[in-house]
């Protein structure tokens, strides 16, 4: 496996999708939920900033991030009302690199080692996507920028489920055995869609050795109040 340092020599973009509605959480801003000692957005940026200088936040609201976190570019959905697939398409179109790691803004336990593995596997195919006992996680996956036209065609056809949109592409799965070294505590791919999910995430952070930044992002000095403040895209 390539080291995180080696990955910096092959440019890639990280895109955080943050434009859904979070209906099951009362339409709150999921990226601002505090897990452990930091918000989910702070946790994700603390991981990503050590791996790539190219970071996007994709939102459905042009004024959703006030202000944008330092060193992060905020972009707005190019196709309104296209859900997570529209956010994925926007990330691919707005990226300045040929490879894009796309993640939902509701995943607090991603690690540098895991992200490094996904990016490395993404060099082999159109898409590299983790698959656990619950199925594939297409909102935590690597995409080749060349797939943008494929996803645009799915949007125009009204076929908006991200998982279904992978049909017809060269997909490299990271199955349970490959994920196991990164997921010994079972929380790696936990995403927050309901109050129960949030309670589980907080408990997991409290029980685990949670070495995330404090509520002031150590990498940027950005206070928690600078977080995203807009509706979230509901992951597929």
SEGUDO-181788 format. One record per residue (C-alpha): x, y, z. Coordinates in steps of 0.001 Angstrom, whole numbers, plus 500000, padded with zeros to 6 digits. Each point is the difference from the previous one (the first is absolute). Layout:
XYZ ...
END
This chain:
500000500000500000 501193503484499200 500800502187502965 498032503207500596 503123501904499030 500234498170496690 496377500841499226 500823503692500169 502156499570496868 496973498816497957 497387502743500292 496493499085501108 497072501923501371 497897499332503087 496378501115499716 497660500127503005 496341499843498963 497941502270502215 496766500980498319 497280497564501063 496978500555502180 500602497723503029 496258499405500379 500418497302502638 502099502357502110 497632502932499865 501870501621497077 502971500921502180 503509500514498710 501567496576500363 503543501177499308 499813502185503128 499003497168502330 502653499552502680 501408496485500348 502649499673502669 501659503398500268 499419501331496483 497314500419497381 499808497457497194 501254502596497531 502995500783502212 500754496296500358 499888499461496251 502131503035499213 502571498930502595 500423496739498050 499837501406496479 502335502954500471 502827497619500752 499464498176496704 499098502528497295 499921503785499540 496989499688497685 496835500002502114 496471500933498942 496730500330501857 497027499479497705 496787501616501192 496560500731498594 500104503483501541 502539502528498693 499937501759503367 500136496809502038 503539500309501349 500686503216501902 502902500406499694 501577497118498083 502585498119502053 503531501169499156 501450498288496961 496662498501498988 498052500938496876 496201500033500257 498003499238496856 496278499840499304 498097497178498307 500123500408496234 496702498137499611 497368501040502564 497863497390501753 502071497030498818 500824498772503501 503235498282500854 500594499041496377 499897503669499084 502547500716502698 502249497241498685 499720501355496469 500786503516501209 503060498759501884 501344498332496863 499371503064497847 501497502457502494 503072497932500867 503309500985498460 501449496479500209 499212496756498188 499099498127503183 497441501088502582 499299498502503402 496337500690500791 498734499722503577 496762500841501748 500185502657502689 498522497611502589 502894497525500377 502009500878503134 502389497031500196 501926500002496726 503744499629500426 503036501025497976 501053496381499511 496589499019498654 499736503032497714 503483499241498690 498923496454499174 496846501125498170 501943502533497944 502625497431499106 497357497483498904 498304502740498006 502964500153497667 498967496570498677 496422500741498876 497289502554499333 498761499614503567 501456498524503190 497267499423502573 500030498321503425 497500497212500630 499149498676503441 497200497782501304 497510502792499256 501064500313496378 501928502554497996 500753503514501258 500054502131496826 500170503209502033 503366498964501345 501740499094496773 502570501008497413 498798501084496560 501846500685496771 499097503427498681 499317498445496590 496827498440501419 498274503396500245 498220499592496666 498690496596501083 498454501476503134 498594502991498118 498185497585497695 498494498220503017 498839503324501429 498376500996496714 498246496628499933 498639500650503503 501930497050501442 501370501636503140 501044497111502262 503778500115500293 500359496256500517 498020499201496855 501972502588498035 503188497931500390 498631497492497475 501985500114496786 503198501213501680 503167498117500910 499569499628503762 502702498871502416 498423498829503251 501758500006503332 498252497115501718 499759499113503690 503343498198500087 501782502970498457 498224502409502346 500705497962503141 503416501513500832 498435503482500015 496798499036501781 500964498000503060 497542501919502177 497173499828497441 499451503732499786 501947500935496867 497045500371497624 497428501115502546 497919502829498581 497429502089501796 496483500075498607 497839499703503129 500130501031503666 500884496397500858 502940500118497578 501217503174501692 499716498405503431 502023497001498768 502667502278498550 500349501957503236 500226496778501986 502591498570497604 502114503149500324 499739499877503787 500908496305500164 502815500140497470 503400501639500059 498705503132498325 502979502090498903 498085502575497987 500678503758500207 498454502049502755 497129502318499191 502527502344498491 501309498300496868 503710499578500691 500845499946496316 498381503315499200 499186501825503223 496388500148498824 497512500260502868 496984497727500060 497720502960499263 501518500215496491 498440496672499088 497505499343497198 496514501317500726 497691498734497275 497746496995499250 501829496742499343 499789497572497128 498505496724501208 502432497199499066 498661497258497768 
END
